[in-house]
Amino acid sequence: MKHFEHTILLCLLAVPCLLALCPHTALSATTVPLKLYSGLNSPVGIGFDSKRNLYIAEWGAGKVTRIAASGKRSTFADSLNGPSGLAIDKDDNVYVASYSDDLIYKFTPSGQRSFFAQGLATPAGLSFDEKGNLLVANRQTNEILSFSPDLKRQTIATGLQTPVGAVITSRGNYFVSNINGGITLVTPDQKARTINSQLVRPGPGITIDTSDHAYVVDYGSTTVYRIDLTGNLVLIADDLPSPAGITLNNEALYVATWGDGAIYKIDLPKNHKFQNWTYKSAKRIGGHNTYLKIRKPVDSWERNNSLLIRRN
């Protein structure tokens, strides 16, 4: 059994102590999340296939649940150990990261199981690039890995800060969510830099739209943000209990929340121009100016052997 550690998260007092201009923050709530499904057990990775079946990796239940477009639920795969990230390829094959067993499963649309990649180190979030390569956030080694369809392995980035999710842009840049280190941008020549460190605990849920904006959950708060290549943030939704997973489908975001075991839908208005604000007061913490409201999150992951907070 792997060992986990508890993390102490501090609540901030709303006392301004430092004046500075914020180069990144742009906040604007756009819609109230709609709860679609409940009764899940610590959901993390989620994704749709071409038939609009929704697949959900339930960490706490050790299974993948499938919800048809009609709303009918079924168990797609079970007897999994710490299922975390989930991604679906163009042929509707489902890939699931087993965080606790250090491997990735591949399931055919009918549910036939095989090993896709083994010998990893706490794989978390999964996603595909346009060439069909599977991106893997290999948390323990602080790397982003890529696996081609014929299983050729490539290291995309190293030296990250507990990466738990990654997506690629149309020009070959990578957004990486680091549970302990903000949002990193990795260029095609594999140079990495932090573009925003204002989220409390960026989770494995990260997805991208056709305009190269990434959407990322903040598990340490209750929010979902949009972020651009320069690190500017837009608040998309709030009041989500410990959001962990996210996917984008038909102009809407779908978010898996660890705190209440649910799936929420967030509609994204078409051609919507977000209103921006700039904050001038900040609380200085750990060498960074923090401009966002910060809450003490539901500590379910810490109580239940979190997939992301682990002693190496």
C-alpha positions as a Markdown table, in Angstrom:
| # | Residue | x | y | z |
|---|---|---|---|---|
| 1 | Met | 0.0 | 0.0 | 0.0 |
| 2 | Lys | 1.3 | 3.4 | -0.9 |
| 3 | His | 1.6 | 6.1 | 1.8 |
| 4 | Phe | -0.1 | 9.4 | 1.8 |
| 5 | Glu | 0.3 | 12.5 | 3.7 |
| 6 | His | -2.1 | 15.2 | 5.0 |
| 7 | Thr | -1.8 | 18.7 | 3.7 |
| 8 | Ile | -2.6 | 21.7 | 5.9 |
| 9 | Leu | -4.4 | 24.4 | 3.9 |
| 10 | Leu | -4.6 | 27.9 | 5.4 |
| 11 | Cys | -7.6 | 30.2 | 5.2 |
| 12 | Leu | -6.6 | 33.7 | 4.4 |
| 13 | Leu | -7.8 | 36.7 | 6.3 |
| 14 | Ala | -9.2 | 39.4 | 4.0 |
| 15 | Val | -6.6 | 42.0 | 5.0 |
| 16 | Pro | -4.8 | 43.8 | 2.3 |
| 17 | Cys | -1.1 | 44.1 | 3.1 |
| 18 | Leu | 0.6 | 44.8 | -0.2 |
| 19 | Leu | -0.3 | 47.0 | -3.2 |
| 20 | Ala | 0.7 | 45.7 | -6.6 |
| 21 | Leu | -0.7 | 45.5 | -10.0 |
| 22 | Cys | -1.9 | 42.0 | -11.0 |
| 23 | Pro | -0.6 | 41.0 | -14.5 |
| 24 | His | -2.9 | 38.0 | -14.8 |
| 25 | Thr | -6.2 | 38.0 | -13.0 |
| 26 | Ala | -9.3 | 38.6 | -15.1 |
| 27 | Leu | -12.5 | 37.5 | -13.3 |
| 28 | Ser | -16.0 | 37.2 | -14.5 |
| 29 | Ala | -18.5 | 34.5 | -13.5 |
| 30 | Thr | -20.6 | 33.5 | -16.5 |
| 31 | Thr | -23.1 | 30.9 | -15.5 |
| 32 | Val | -24.4 | 28.9 | -12.6 |
| 33 | Pro | -23.4 | 25.2 | -12.8 |
| 34 | Leu | -26.2 | 22.8 | -13.3 |
| 35 | Lys | -26.0 | 19.5 | -11.4 |
| 36 | Leu | -26.7 | 16.7 | -13.8 |
| 37 | Tyr | -25.8 | 13.5 | -11.9 |
| 38 | Ser | -25.1 | 12.6 | -8.3 |
| 39 | Gly | -24.4 | 9.5 | -6.3 |
| 40 | Leu | -20.9 | 9.0 | -7.6 |
| 41 | Asn | -17.9 | 8.0 | -5.5 |
| 42 | Ser | -15.0 | 10.4 | -5.7 |
| 43 | Pro | -15.2 | 11.0 | -9.5 |
| 44 | Val | -12.0 | 12.3 | -11.3 |
| 45 | Gly | -11.5 | 11.8 | -15.0 |
| 46 | Ile | -14.5 | 12.2 | -17.4 |
| 47 | Gly | -15.0 | 12.1 | -21.1 |
| 48 | Phe | -17.5 | 11.6 | -23.9 |
| 49 | Asp | -17.4 | 9.2 | -26.8 |
| 50 | Ser | -18.8 | 9.8 | -30.3 |
| 51 | Lys | -22.3 | 8.5 | -29.2 |
| 52 | Arg | -22.4 | 11.0 | -26.3 |
| 53 | Asn | -21.9 | 8.4 | -23.7 |
| 54 | Leu | -20.3 | 9.9 | -20.7 |
| 55 | Tyr | -17.5 | 7.9 | -18.9 |
| 56 | Ile | -16.6 | 8.7 | -15.3 |
| 57 | Ala | -13.6 | 7.3 | -13.4 |
| 58 | Glu | -14.8 | 6.8 | -9.9 |
| 59 | Trp | -11.7 | 6.7 | -7.7 |
| 60 | Gly | -13.6 | 5.7 | -4.5 |
| 61 | Ala | -15.5 | 2.9 | -6.2 |
| 62 | Gly | -12.6 | 1.5 | -8.3 |
| 63 | Lys | -14.7 | 1.6 | -11.4 |
| 64 | Val | -15.7 | 3.5 | -14.6 |
| 65 | Thr | -19.3 | 4.4 | -14.9 |
| 66 | Arg | -21.0 | 5.0 | -18.3 |
| 67 | Ile | -24.0 | 7.3 | -18.5 |
| 68 | Ala | -25.8 | 7.1 | -21.9 |
| 69 | Ala | -27.3 | 10.1 | -23.5 |
| 70 | Ser | -30.7 | 8.9 | -22.2 |
| 71 | Gly | -29.3 | 9.1 | -18.7 |
| 72 | Lys | -29.1 | 5.3 | -18.1 |
| 73 | Arg | -26.2 | 4.3 | -16.0 |
| 74 | Ser | -24.1 | 1.1 | -16.2 |
| 75 | Thr | -20.7 | -0.1 | -14.9 |
| 76 | Phe | -18.3 | 0.0 | -17.9 |
| 77 | Ala | -15.3 | -1.4 | -16.0 |
| 78 | Asp | -14.6 | -2.4 | -12.4 |
| 79 | Ser | -11.9 | -3.9 | -10.1 |
| 80 | Leu | -9.7 | -0.9 | -10.8 |
| 81 | Asn | -7.2 | 0.4 | -8.3 |
| 82 | Gly | -7.3 | 4.2 | -8.0 |
| 83 | Pro | -8.8 | 5.1 | -11.4 |
| 84 | Ser | -7.9 | 8.8 | -12.0 |
| 85 | Gly | -7.4 | 10.2 | -15.5 |
| 86 | Leu | -9.6 | 9.2 | -18.4 |
| 87 | Ala | -9.4 | 9.9 | -22.1 |
| 88 | Ile | -11.2 | 8.6 | -25.2 |
| 89 | Asp | -9.7 | 8.3 | -28.7 |
| 90 | Lys | -11.3 | 8.8 | -32.1 |
| 91 | Asp | -12.3 | 5.1 | -32.2 |
| 92 | Asp | -14.1 | 5.4 | -28.8 |
| 93 | Asn | -11.5 | 3.3 | -27.0 |
| 94 | Val | -11.3 | 4.4 | -23.3 |
| 95 | Tyr | -8.0 | 4.9 | -21.5 |
| 96 | Val | -7.9 | 4.9 | -17.7 |
| 97 | Ala | -4.9 | 5.7 | -15.5 |
| 98 | Ser | -4.6 | 3.5 | -12.4 |
| 99 | Tyr | -2.8 | 5.9 | -10.1 |
| 100 | Ser | -2.3 | 3.2 | -7.5 |
| 101 | Asp | -1.0 | 0.5 | -9.8 |
| 102 | Asp | 1.2 | 2.8 | -12.0 |
| 103 | Leu | -0.3 | 1.8 | -15.3 |
| 104 | Ile | -2.8 | 2.7 | -17.9 |
| 105 | Tyr | -5.6 | 0.5 | -19.1 |
| 106 | Lys | -7.1 | 0.5 | -22.6 |
| 107 | Phe | -10.8 | -0.6 | -23.0 |
| 108 | Thr | -12.5 | -1.2 | -26.3 |
| 109 | Pro | -16.0 | 0.3 | -26.8 |
| 110 | Ser | -17.4 | -3.1 | -25.7 |
| 111 | Gly | -15.3 | -3.1 | -22.5 |
| 112 | Gln | -12.5 | -5.5 | -23.4 |
| 113 | Arg | -9.5 | -4.6 | -21.2 |
| 114 | Ser | -5.8 | -4.6 | -22.0 |
| 115 | Phe | -2.7 | -3.0 | -20.6 |
| 116 | Phe | -1.6 | 0.1 | -22.6 |
| 117 | Ala | 1.3 | 1.3 | -20.6 |
| 118 | Gln | 3.0 | 0.0 | -17.4 |
| 119 | Gly | 5.9 | 1.0 | -15.2 |
| 120 | Leu | 4.7 | 4.6 | -14.6 |
| 121 | Ala | 4.8 | 6.5 | -11.4 |
| 122 | Thr | 1.4 | 7.6 | -10.2 |
| 123 | Pro | -0.2 | 8.7 | -13.5 |
| 124 | Ala | -2.9 | 11.2 | -13.0 |
| 125 | Gly | -4.6 | 13.2 | -15.9 |
| 126 | Leu | -4.8 | 11.9 | -19.5 |
| 127 | Ser | -5.5 | 13.6 | -22.8 |
| 128 | Phe | -4.9 | 13.1 | -26.5 |
| 129 | Asp | -3.2 | 15.3 | -29.1 |
| 130 | Glu | -4.4 | 15.6 | -32.7 |
| 131 | Lys | -2.1 | 12.9 | -33.8 |
| 132 | Gly | -3.5 | 10.3 | -31.4 |
| 133 | Asn | -0.7 | 10.4 | -28.9 |
| 134 | Leu | -1.7 | 9.9 | -25.3 |
| 135 | Leu | -0.4 | 12.6 | -22.9 |
| 136 | Val | 0.2 | 11.4 | -19.3 |
| 137 | Ala | 0.8 | 13.5 | -16.3 |
| 138 | Asn | 3.3 | 11.3 | -14.4 |
| 139 | Arg | 3.0 | 12.9 | -11.0 |
| 140 | Gln | 5.8 | 11.2 | -9.0 |
| 141 | Thr | 8.5 | 11.8 | -11.6 |
| 142 | Asn | 7.4 | 15.4 | -12.3 |
| 143 | Glu | 7.1 | 14.6 | -16.0 |
| 144 | Ile | 4.6 | 14.8 | -18.9 |
| 145 | Leu | 4.9 | 11.7 | -21.1 |
| 146 | Ser | 3.6 | 11.0 | -24.5 |
| 147 | Phe | 2.7 | 7.5 | -25.9 |
| 148 | Ser | 2.0 | 7.0 | -29.6 |
| 149 | Pro | -0.6 | 4.6 | -30.8 |
| 150 | Asp | 2.2 | 2.0 | -31.4 |
| 151 | Leu | 3.5 | 2.6 | -27.8 |
| 152 | Lys | 6.5 | 4.7 | -28.5 |
| 153 | Arg | 7.3 | 6.7 | -25.4 |
| 154 | Gln | 8.5 | 10.3 | -25.4 |
| 155 | Thr | 9.2 | 12.7 | -22.5 |
| 156 | Ile | 7.5 | 16.1 | -23.2 |
| 157 | Ala | 8.6 | 17.9 | -20.0 |
| 158 | Thr | 10.6 | 17.3 | -16.9 |
| 159 | Gly | 11.3 | 19.2 | -13.7 |
| 160 | Leu | 7.6 | 20.1 | -13.1 |
| 161 | Gln | 5.9 | 20.5 | -9.7 |
| 162 | Thr | 3.6 | 17.6 | -9.2 |
| 163 | Pro | 1.9 | 17.6 | -12.6 |
| 164 | Val | -1.6 | 16.1 | -12.6 |
| 165 | Gly | -2.9 | 17.2 | -16.0 |
| 166 | Ala | -1.8 | 18.4 | -19.5 |
| 167 | Val | -3.3 | 19.4 | -22.8 |
| 168 | Ile | -1.7 | 20.6 | -26.1 |
| 169 | Thr | -2.6 | 23.7 | -28.1 |
| 170 | Ser | -2.9 | 23.9 | -31.9 |
| 171 | Arg | 0.7 | 25.2 | -32.1 |
| 172 | Gly | 2.3 | 22.5 | -30.0 |
| 173 | Asn | 2.4 | 24.3 | -26.6 |
| 174 | Tyr | 1.3 | 22.4 | -23.5 |
| 175 | Phe | -0.7 | 23.6 | -20.6 |
| 176 | Val | 0.2 | 21.7 | -17.5 |
| 177 | Ser | -1.7 | 21.8 | -14.2 |
| 178 | Asn | 0.5 | 21.2 | -11.2 |
| 179 | Ile | -1.2 | 20.4 | -7.9 |
| 180 | Asn | 1.6 | 22.1 | -6.0 |
| 181 | Gly | 2.9 | 24.5 | -8.5 |
| 182 | Gly | 0.4 | 26.5 | -10.6 |
| 183 | Ile | 0.0 | 26.4 | -14.3 |
| 184 | Thr | 3.0 | 25.7 | -16.5 |
| 185 | Leu | 3.4 | 26.4 | -20.2 |
| 186 | Val | 5.7 | 24.0 | -22.1 |
| 187 | Thr | 6.9 | 25.1 | -25.6 |
| 188 | Pro | 7.5 | 22.8 | -28.5 |
| 189 | Asp | 11.2 | 22.8 | -27.7 |
| 190 | Gln | 10.4 | 21.5 | -24.2 |
| 191 | Lys | 11.1 | 24.7 | -22.3 |
| 192 | Ala | 8.8 | 25.1 | -19.3 |
| 193 | Arg | 7.8 | 28.1 | -17.4 |
| 194 | Thr | 5.1 | 29.0 | -14.9 |
| 195 | Ile | 2.6 | 31.3 | -16.4 |
| 196 | Asn | 0.2 | 31.5 | -13.4 |
| 197 | Ser | 0.6 | 30.6 | -9.7 |
| 198 | Gln | -2.7 | 32.0 | -8.4 |
| 199 | Leu | -4.8 | 28.9 | -8.2 |
| 200 | Val | -4.8 | 27.2 | -4.9 |
| 201 | Arg | -4.4 | 23.6 | -6.0 |
| 202 | Pro | -4.9 | 23.0 | -9.8 |
| 203 | Gly | -6.4 | 19.6 | -10.3 |
| 204 | Pro | -6.2 | 16.9 | -12.9 |
| 205 | Gly | -9.2 | 18.4 | -14.7 |
| 206 | Ile | -7.8 | 20.4 | -17.6 |
| 207 | Thr | -9.2 | 20.7 | -21.2 |
| 208 | Ile | -8.8 | 23.1 | -24.1 |
| 209 | Asp | -11.0 | 24.8 | -26.7 |
| 210 | Thr | -10.4 | 25.6 | -30.4 |
| 211 | Ser | -9.1 | 29.0 | -29.5 |
| 212 | Asp | -6.3 | 27.6 | -27.4 |
| 213 | His | -7.8 | 28.6 | -24.1 |
| 214 | Ala | -7.4 | 26.0 | -21.4 |
| 215 | Tyr | -10.1 | 25.4 | -18.7 |
| 216 | Val | -8.8 | 24.1 | -15.4 |
| 217 | Val | -10.3 | 23.1 | -12.2 |
| 218 | Asp | -9.0 | 24.4 | -8.9 |
| 219 | Tyr | -9.5 | 21.6 | -6.4 |
| 220 | Gly | -8.2 | 23.7 | -3.6 |
| 221 | Ser | -11.0 | 26.1 | -4.1 |
| 222 | Thr | -14.5 | 25.7 | -5.7 |
| 223 | Thr | -13.8 | 27.1 | -9.1 |
| 224 | Val | -13.2 | 26.6 | -12.8 |
| 225 | Tyr | -11.0 | 29.0 | -14.7 |
| 226 | Arg | -10.1 | 29.7 | -18.3 |
| 227 | Ile | -6.5 | 30.6 | -18.9 |
| 228 | Asp | -4.7 | 31.8 | -22.0 |
| 229 | Leu | -1.1 | 31.4 | -23.2 |
| 230 | Thr | 0.0 | 34.5 | -21.2 |
| 231 | Gly | -1.5 | 33.3 | -17.9 |
| 232 | Asn | -4.5 | 35.6 | -17.8 |
| 233 | Leu | -7.4 | 34.0 | -15.9 |
| 234 | Val | -11.1 | 34.3 | -16.3 |
| 235 | Leu | -13.5 | 32.8 | -13.7 |
| 236 | Ile | -15.9 | 30.5 | -15.4 |
| 237 | Ala | -17.8 | 29.0 | -12.5 |
| 238 | Asp | -17.8 | 28.9 | -8.7 |
| 239 | Asp | -19.4 | 27.0 | -5.8 |
| 240 | Leu | -18.3 | 23.6 | -7.1 |
| 241 | Pro | -17.4 | 21.2 | -4.2 |
| 242 | Ser | -13.7 | 20.2 | -4.8 |
| 243 | Pro | -13.8 | 20.0 | -8.6 |
| 244 | Ala | -11.5 | 17.3 | -9.9 |
| 245 | Gly | -12.3 | 16.4 | -13.5 |
| 246 | Ile | -13.4 | 18.4 | -16.6 |
| 247 | Thr | -14.3 | 17.9 | -20.2 |
| 248 | Leu | -15.5 | 20.1 | -23.0 |
| 249 | Asn | -18.4 | 19.0 | -25.3 |
| 250 | Asn | -20.7 | 20.9 | -27.6 |
| 251 | Glu | -20.1 | 24.4 | -26.1 |
| 252 | Ala | -20.4 | 23.2 | -22.5 |
| 253 | Leu | -18.1 | 22.2 | -19.8 |
| 254 | Tyr | -18.8 | 19.1 | -17.7 |
| 255 | Val | -17.1 | 19.0 | -14.3 |
| 256 | Ala | -16.7 | 16.1 | -11.9 |
| 257 | Thr | -16.7 | 17.2 | -8.2 |
| 258 | Trp | -15.0 | 15.1 | -5.6 |
| 259 | Gly | -16.6 | 16.8 | -2.7 |
| 260 | Asp | -20.2 | 15.8 | -3.5 |
| 261 | Gly | -19.8 | 13.0 | -6.0 |
| 262 | Ala | -21.5 | 14.8 | -8.8 |
| 263 | Ile | -21.3 | 15.9 | -12.5 |
| 264 | Tyr | -22.1 | 19.5 | -13.3 |
| 265 | Lys | -22.8 | 21.2 | -16.7 |
| 266 | Ile | -21.5 | 24.7 | -17.4 |
| 267 | Asp | -22.8 | 26.3 | -20.6 |
| 268 | Leu | -20.4 | 28.5 | -22.4 |
| 269 | Pro | -22.1 | 31.4 | -24.2 |
| 270 | Lys | -21.1 | 31.6 | -27.9 |
| 271 | Asn | -19.0 | 34.6 | -28.9 |
| 272 | His | -19.1 | 35.9 | -25.3 |
| 273 | Lys | -16.6 | 38.6 | -24.4 |
| 274 | Phe | -15.6 | 38.3 | -20.8 |
| 275 | Gln | -15.6 | 41.3 | -18.6 |
| 276 | Asn | -12.2 | 42.0 | -17.0 |
| 277 | Trp | -11.2 | 43.4 | -13.7 |
| 278 | Thr | -7.7 | 44.1 | -12.3 |
| 279 | Tyr | -7.0 | 43.8 | -8.6 |
| 280 | Lys | -4.6 | 46.2 | -7.0 |
| 281 | Ser | -4.4 | 44.8 | -3.5 |
| 282 | Ala | -2.9 | 41.4 | -2.7 |
| 283 | Lys | -1.9 | 39.1 | 0.1 |
| 284 | Arg | 1.7 | 38.1 | -0.1 |
| 285 | Ile | 2.1 | 34.3 | 0.5 |
| 286 | Gly | 5.0 | 32.1 | -0.2 |
| 287 | Gly | 6.7 | 34.7 | -2.4 |
| 288 | His | 3.6 | 35.2 | -4.6 |
| 289 | Asn | 1.0 | 37.9 | -4.7 |
| 290 | Thr | -2.4 | 36.1 | -4.3 |
| 291 | Tyr | -5.4 | 38.0 | -5.7 |
| 292 | Leu | -8.1 | 35.3 | -5.7 |
| 293 | Lys | -10.4 | 34.5 | -2.9 |
| 294 | Ile | -9.2 | 31.4 | -1.2 |
| 295 | Arg | -11.3 | 29.0 | 0.8 |
| 296 | Lys | -10.5 | 25.9 | 2.9 |
| 297 | Pro | -11.5 | 23.1 | 0.6 |
| 298 | Val | -13.3 | 19.9 | 1.5 |
| 299 | Asp | -10.5 | 17.7 | 2.6 |
| 300 | Ser | -11.9 | 14.4 | 1.2 |
| 301 | Trp | -8.8 | 13.6 | -0.7 |
| 302 | Glu | -6.7 | 14.0 | 2.4 |
| 303 | Arg | -9.1 | 11.8 | 4.4 |
| 304 | Asn | -9.4 | 9.2 | 1.7 |
| 305 | Asn | -5.8 | 8.6 | 0.6 |
| 306 | Ser | -5.8 | 11.4 | -2.0 |
| 307 | Leu | -4.5 | 10.5 | -5.5 |
| 308 | Leu | -2.7 | 13.8 | -5.7 |
| 309 | Ile | -1.2 | 14.5 | -2.2 |
| 310 | Arg | 1.3 | 11.7 | -1.7 |
| 311 | Arg | 4.5 | 11.1 | 0.2 |
| 312 | Asn | 7.2 | 10.1 | -2.3 |
